[in-house]
Amino acid sequence: LNSAEKVFVFFSPVMRLTKPTLFTNIPVTCEDRDLPGDLFNLLMKEDPSTVKEAEMLMLGEMLTLPQNFGSFILSEVFQSLKDSPTSSKNILFKADLQTSSQRLNLSASNTAMTELKPDSCIDDVIHHEVKEIGTHILVCAVSYTTQTGEKMYFRKFFKFQVLKPLDVKTKFYNAESDLSSVTDEVFLEAQIQNITTSPMFMEKVSLEPSIMYNVTELNTVHAEGEGVSTFGKMTYLQPMDTRQYLYCLKPKPEFAEKAGVIKGVTVIGKLDIVWKTNLGERGRLQTSQLQRMAPGYGDVRLSLDTIPDTVNLEEPFDITCKITNCSERTMDLVLEMCNTSSVHWCGVSGRQLGKLSPSSSLYLTLKLLASVQGLQTISGLRLTDTFLKRTYEYDDIAQVCVVSSHLKQGT
């Protein structure tokens, strides 16, 4: 640059608007019989940043101000303040939020301001609920006209991260029941972990079922006619802590098939989670539709109707099996029994069970004898369809506890 050239500096800061947060302390404690005794507890009670009579709660009574732009968590409302000091006219400010999948316009209005006096500024507050995880870039573009009529334009970029507040894992458990009643149940276990650095107040955790199921929440204990949460009165979820929520889903009769169970991949529903952090900021997270693979039983389903929990060593005992034809054709079944080293079948192997029509069942009482003590597995049943010459094998049917008759009688 030479002495005849002039340099104009146009500065447009972007500041994050956020509430002050409560100071977070990490409680350190031990048992009374340990070497420090109650020293740690006394220190926490004397700490001015802790809450009286709730020293173990990580949230204190003091407020802290943010030291940097920081990061966001999913569903948090992004707020920023644009400050544009200048001595120009026809000023147009535009703010866009760039994510990995889309670009959003955040400016309230794109109308140009006719004139801005020296040492004045334009303030505009932006509100936007972040709905994606990952890197976000706030793009601020300013166009203006100088005193000489020259049109100027520049952009500034502000990068920040949006973090996942919760880690949600789901497990499905199938509860087999009577096929004729069409009430096979599905239990959903949802494990929710707080992966942020501050405690959360869990306001709501519910399962919105699909049209195929009815849901029952199993997260309360009924005492004296009132429902009490299984998690107690404290609904705070500390950082890195995990809770398990349990739900029972029953298929609606109109969506169940003739065999009594819903087959294939079905949509269970979605979890709706609402929480509050720090000074009451609300957050919400909805999972995608949860899918469950219904268990397949093949053409023939074998289930146990009755079986004893404990049996005597070398004494016969009875079990009742239920055989159901899950196919769409009639079967002519033959029963075969194969002995194992610990549990032996008593009876005739290879006997005819007769014809079994589709979606029908028959009950069969069988006698066994255990020769080894301990927890033993019942295995070795074979069903052969004489029409198609197809054999169905059933091993690991159930388990029984085999004890000596002297131990069972207490002698």
matplotlib code that plots the C-alpha trace (Angstrom):
import matplotlib.pyplot as plt

x = [0.0, 1.2, 0.4, -2.4, -4.5, -7.0, -7.9, -11.4, -11.9, -15.5, -15.9, -19.0, -18.9, -21.2, -21.9, -23.7, -26.6, -26.8, -28.1, -25.6, -25.1, -25.0, -21.5, -20.9, -18.9, -17.7, -18.5, -15.8, -16.8, -16.0, -17.5, -17.2, -14.9, -12.4, -9.2, -10.5, -13.7, -16.2, -13.5, -14.8, -18.4, -17.4, -15.4, -18.4, -20.7, -18.2, -17.8, -19.8, -20.5, -22.6, -26.3, -27.1, -28.4, -27.8, -24.0, -24.0, -26.0, -23.5, -25.3, -24.2, -25.7, -23.2, -23.6, -20.9, -20.7, -19.6, -16.0, -16.1, -18.5, -18.7, -20.7, -24.4, -26.4, -29.1, -32.5, -31.0, -32.1, -29.2, -29.2, -26.7, -26.4, -25.1, -23.4, -22.5, -20.9, -20.3, -20.7, -22.3, -25.7, -27.8, -26.6, -27.9, -27.0, -27.7, -27.0, -27.1, -26.5, -24.6, -24.9, -23.7, -27.0, -28.6, -28.2, -30.7, -31.5, -31.6, -32.0, -35.3, -35.5, -33.2, -34.4, -31.6, -31.2, -31.1, -28.5, -26.5, -24.8, -21.2, -20.6, -24.0, -24.7, -27.3, -28.4, -30.3, -31.1, -31.3, -33.2, -32.9, -33.5, -30.6, -31.8, -28.7, -25.5, -22.1, -20.3, -22.3, -21.0, -22.7, -22.1, -22.6, -22.7, -22.7, -23.2, -23.1, -22.5, -19.7, -19.9, -18.4, -21.1, -18.9, -20.6, -18.8, -19.4, -17.7, -18.5, -17.4, -17.6, -18.2, -17.8, -19.3, -20.2, -23.6, -23.2, -25.5, -27.0, -28.2, -27.1, -30.2, -29.9, -32.9, -33.4, -36.4, -37.5, -40.2, -42.6, -44.3, -47.9, -50.9, -51.3, -55.0, -55.4, -53.3, -51.5, -47.8, -46.1, -43.0, -40.9, -38.8, -35.9, -34.6, -31.2, -30.8, -27.4, -26.6, -23.4, -23.3, -21.3, -24.3, -27.1, -30.5, -34.0, -35.9, -39.3, -40.8, -39.7, -42.6, -43.0, -45.4, -46.5, -47.4, -50.9, -50.1, -49.5, -50.9, -48.2, -48.1, -45.4, -43.6, -41.7, -43.9, -44.5, -48.1, -48.1, -51.1, -53.1, -50.6, -48.0, -44.4, -41.6, -39.1, -36.3, -37.5, -38.1, -34.8, -35.4, -32.0, -29.8, -26.1, -23.5, -22.6, -25.4, -27.8, -31.4, -33.4, -37.0, -39.3, -42.4, -44.7, -46.3, -49.2, -50.2, -53.7, -55.9, -56.7, -53.0, -52.2, -52.1, -53.9, -50.9, -51.3, -48.1, -47.1, -44.4, -41.6, -40.2, -42.7, -42.5, -42.8, -43.0, -40.6, -39.3, -40.2, -37.7, -38.0, -35.6, -34.4, -30.9, -29.2, -31.7, -34.7, -33.7, -35.9, -34.6, -36.4, -35.3, -37.4, -35.9, -36.6, -39.2, -37.9, -38.2, -38.4, -37.9, -40.7, -39.5, -40.0, -41.3, -41.1, -43.8, -44.1, -43.9, -43.1, -43.7, -44.0, -47.3, -46.2, -42.8, -41.6, -38.9, -37.2, -37.2, -35.7, -32.8, -33.7, -37.4, -39.7, -41.4, -43.9, -43.9, -46.7, -45.8, -47.9, -47.4, -48.8, -49.0, -47.9, -48.0, -50.9, -51.1, -52.2, -49.4, -49.1, -46.6, -44.5, -42.7, -39.2, -37.2, -33.4, -31.9, -29.0, -26.4, -28.2, -32.0, -33.7, -37.1, -39.5, -41.9, -42.2, -40.2, -41.6, -45.3, -47.9, -49.4, -52.0, -53.0, -52.7, -54.6, -53.3, -53.3, -54.4, -52.6, -52.3, -51.1, -48.7, -47.7, -44.2, -42.3, -38.6, -36.0, -32.8, -29.7, -27.3, -27.8, -27.6, -29.2, -30.0, -31.2, -34.1, -33.3, -33.8, -37.3, -37.9, -41.1, -41.3, -44.0, -44.7, -46.3, -43.2, -40.7, -39.4, -37.9, -38.0, -35.4, -36.0, -33.0, -32.5, -36.2, -36.1, -34.0, -34.8, -33.0, -32.2, -31.6, -31.2, -34.4, -32.7, -31.8, -35.3, -36.8, -34.3, -32.9]
y = [0.0, 3.5, 6.7, 7.7, 4.5, 4.3, 1.2, 0.6, -2.1, -3.4, -5.7, -7.7, -9.8, -12.7, -13.4, -16.4, -15.6, -18.1, -18.3, -18.6, -22.1, -23.6, -24.5, -28.3, -29.9, -33.5, -35.0, -37.1, -39.4, -42.7, -45.0, -44.3, -47.3, -46.1, -44.2, -40.7, -41.3, -38.5, -36.0, -35.8, -35.3, -32.5, -30.8, -31.0, -29.4, -26.6, -26.0, -22.8, -24.1, -27.0, -27.1, -27.5, -30.9, -32.0, -32.0, -35.2, -33.4, -32.2, -28.9, -26.2, -22.8, -20.6, -19.4, -19.4, -17.4, -19.0, -18.5, -19.3, -19.9, -23.5, -26.3, -27.3, -30.4, -31.7, -29.9, -26.9, -23.5, -21.7, -17.9, -15.4, -11.6, -9.9, -6.5, -4.4, -1.1, 0.9, 4.3, 3.2, 2.9, 0.3, -2.3, -5.8, -8.6, -12.2, -15.3, -18.9, -22.1, -24.7, -28.3, -31.6, -32.0, -28.6, -24.8, -22.8, -19.1, -17.7, -14.0, -12.6, -10.2, -9.5, -5.9, -3.3, -0.5, 2.8, 4.5, 3.9, 6.8, 6.6, 4.7, 3.1, -0.6, -3.1, -5.8, -8.8, -11.9, -15.3, -18.2, -21.7, -25.2, -27.4, -30.8, -32.3, -33.7, -32.7, -29.7, -26.5, -23.4, -20.0, -18.0, -14.2, -12.1, -8.3, -6.0, -2.2, 1.0, 3.4, 7.1, 7.3, 5.0, 1.9, -1.4, -3.7, -7.2, -9.7, -12.9, -14.4, -18.0, -19.3, -23.0, -24.9, -28.5, -30.0, -32.9, -35.8, -35.4, -38.9, -42.4, -44.6, -48.4, -50.7, -54.5, -56.6, -59.7, -62.0, -63.5, -66.6, -67.2, -69.2, -69.0, -69.2, -66.1, -64.0, -62.3, -62.9, -60.0, -58.0, -56.4, -53.3, -52.3, -48.8, -47.9, -44.1, -42.6, -39.0, -38.3, -34.6, -32.9, -31.7, -33.4, -33.8, -33.7, -36.4, -34.9, -37.5, -40.9, -42.5, -45.0, -44.0, -47.3, -48.0, -48.8, -52.5, -52.6, -51.5, -50.4, -50.6, -48.8, -50.9, -48.1, -47.6, -49.6, -49.5, -49.0, -48.1, -47.4, -44.9, -45.4, -44.7, -44.4, -47.3, -44.6, -43.0, -39.4, -38.2, -37.8, -36.4, -38.3, -37.6, -37.4, -40.8, -42.4, -44.9, -45.8, -48.7, -48.2, -51.2, -51.3, -54.2, -54.3, -56.5, -56.9, -55.9, -58.8, -57.3, -57.3, -60.8, -63.6, -66.9, -68.5, -66.0, -64.0, -61.1, -62.4, -60.6, -57.1, -54.9, -51.3, -51.1, -47.3, -44.5, -43.1, -39.6, -38.2, -34.7, -33.3, -30.1, -28.9, -26.3, -23.4, -25.1, -25.2, -27.9, -30.5, -33.1, -36.1, -38.5, -41.7, -43.0, -45.8, -48.9, -52.1, -55.6, -59.0, -61.3, -64.8, -67.4, -70.8, -72.6, -75.1, -76.8, -75.0, -76.9, -75.2, -76.4, -76.2, -77.6, -78.7, -79.0, -76.7, -79.4, -83.2, -86.0, -88.0, -91.3, -90.7, -90.3, -86.9, -85.6, -82.7, -81.5, -80.3, -78.3, -78.9, -76.4, -76.6, -73.1, -74.0, -73.8, -77.6, -80.7, -82.7, -86.3, -86.3, -89.1, -88.5, -89.8, -89.5, -89.5, -90.0, -87.9, -88.7, -87.0, -87.0, -90.1, -90.4, -93.1, -94.4, -95.6, -93.8, -93.6, -93.5, -91.9, -88.6, -88.5, -85.7, -82.1, -79.4, -75.9, -73.5, -76.3, -77.7, -80.9, -81.5, -84.4, -85.6, -87.3, -89.0, -88.5, -89.6, -87.8, -89.7, -86.8, -84.1, -80.4, -78.1, -80.4, -79.6, -81.5, -82.3, -84.9, -84.6, -85.2, -84.7, -86.1, -85.1, -88.3, -86.4, -84.4, -86.7, -83.7, -84.0, -81.1, -81.3, -79.8, -79.5, -77.4, -77.4, -76.5, -77.0, -78.7, -78.8, -82.4, -83.0, -86.0, -87.2, -86.9, -83.2, -82.4, -84.0, -82.2, -85.3]
z = [0.0, -0.7, 1.2, -1.2, -0.5, 2.3, 4.2, 5.6, 8.3, 8.7, 11.7, 12.3, 15.4, 16.2, 19.9, 21.3, 23.6, 26.4, 29.9, 32.8, 34.0, 37.4, 38.6, 38.4, 41.1, 41.3, 44.7, 46.2, 49.1, 50.8, 53.4, 57.1, 57.7, 55.1, 56.2, 55.5, 57.5, 57.1, 56.0, 52.4, 53.5, 55.8, 53.1, 50.7, 53.4, 53.8, 50.1, 49.2, 45.7, 46.9, 47.7, 51.4, 52.4, 48.8, 48.5, 46.4, 43.7, 41.1, 40.4, 42.8, 43.8, 41.9, 38.4, 35.8, 32.6, 29.3, 28.4, 24.7, 21.8, 22.9, 21.4, 21.3, 21.9, 19.7, 20.0, 21.7, 20.5, 18.8, 19.7, 18.5, 18.4, 15.2, 15.8, 12.8, 13.4, 10.3, 8.7, 5.4, 3.9, 2.0, 4.5, 4.0, 6.5, 5.7, 7.9, 6.8, 8.7, 6.8, 7.9, 6.3, 4.5, 4.0, 4.1, 6.1, 6.0, 9.5, 8.8, 10.0, 7.0, 4.1, 3.6, 3.4, 5.9, 4.1, 6.2, 9.4, 11.2, 12.4, 15.6, 15.4, 15.0, 13.8, 16.3, 15.3, 17.4, 15.7, 17.1, 15.6, 17.0, 15.8, 14.6, 13.2, 14.8, 13.6, 12.3, 11.7, 10.0, 10.5, 7.3, 7.8, 4.6, 4.6, 1.6, 1.9, 0.0, 1.0, 1.1, -2.4, -3.9, -4.1, -3.4, -0.9, 0.1, 2.5, 4.5, 7.8, 9.0, 12.5, 13.0, 16.0, 16.9, 17.7, 20.1, 20.8, 24.3, 24.9, 23.9, 23.3, 23.0, 22.6, 23.1, 22.3, 24.2, 22.9, 25.4, 23.9, 25.1, 23.9, 20.2, 20.2, 22.3, 19.9, 22.8, 22.1, 23.9, 23.0, 25.8, 24.8, 27.0, 26.3, 27.8, 28.0, 28.9, 29.6, 27.6, 28.3, 31.1, 33.1, 35.0, 33.3, 34.7, 32.9, 32.4, 30.0, 28.5, 26.6, 23.7, 20.9, 19.5, 15.9, 14.8, 15.2, 18.9, 22.3, 24.8, 28.6, 30.6, 33.3, 34.9, 38.0, 41.1, 42.5, 46.3, 48.4, 45.2, 43.8, 41.1, 42.3, 39.8, 39.9, 39.9, 43.1, 43.8, 42.3, 38.5, 37.8, 35.4, 36.2, 33.5, 32.0, 34.1, 32.4, 33.0, 31.7, 30.8, 30.1, 27.9, 27.1, 23.6, 22.6, 19.0, 18.1, 17.0, 13.6, 12.7, 14.0, 11.5, 11.8, 13.5, 16.3, 15.9, 13.6, 11.2, 9.5, 10.2, 12.0, 13.1, 16.9, 17.4, 18.5, 21.8, 22.8, 25.4, 27.0, 29.5, 31.2, 31.9, 34.0, 34.5, 32.9, 29.2, 27.6, 25.2, 23.2, 21.2, 19.1, 17.8, 14.4, 14.0, 15.9, 14.0, 15.3, 13.6, 14.7, 15.7, 13.1, 14.1, 10.8, 9.9, 13.3, 16.6, 19.8, 23.2, 26.8, 28.6, 31.9, 33.3, 36.9, 38.2, 40.3, 39.9, 41.9, 40.7, 39.0, 39.5, 36.4, 35.9, 33.3, 30.9, 28.6, 25.1, 22.7, 19.0, 16.6, 12.8, 11.6, 7.9, 5.5, 4.8, 6.8, 8.4, 9.4, 12.3, 13.8, 17.2, 17.8, 21.0, 21.3, 24.8, 26.1, 28.7, 31.5, 30.7, 29.2, 27.6, 28.9, 26.2, 22.7, 20.0, 16.5, 17.3, 15.1, 16.3, 13.5, 11.1, 12.2, 10.2, 9.7, 12.7, 15.0, 18.0, 20.1, 23.6, 24.4, 27.8, 27.9, 30.7, 31.4, 33.9, 35.0, 35.9, 36.6, 39.3, 38.6, 36.0, 33.0, 29.5, 27.9, 24.3, 21.6, 20.2, 16.5, 14.5, 11.0, 8.5, 6.5, 3.7, 2.7, 4.5, 6.4, 9.9, 12.5, 15.3, 18.8, 21.1, 24.2, 24.8, 28.5, 31.7, 35.0, 38.3, 39.3, 43.0, 45.2, 46.9, 50.3, 49.6, 48.5, 51.7, 53.9, 55.5]

ax = plt.figure().add_subplot(projection="3d")
ax.plot(x, y, z, "-o")
ax.set_aspect("equal")
plt.show()
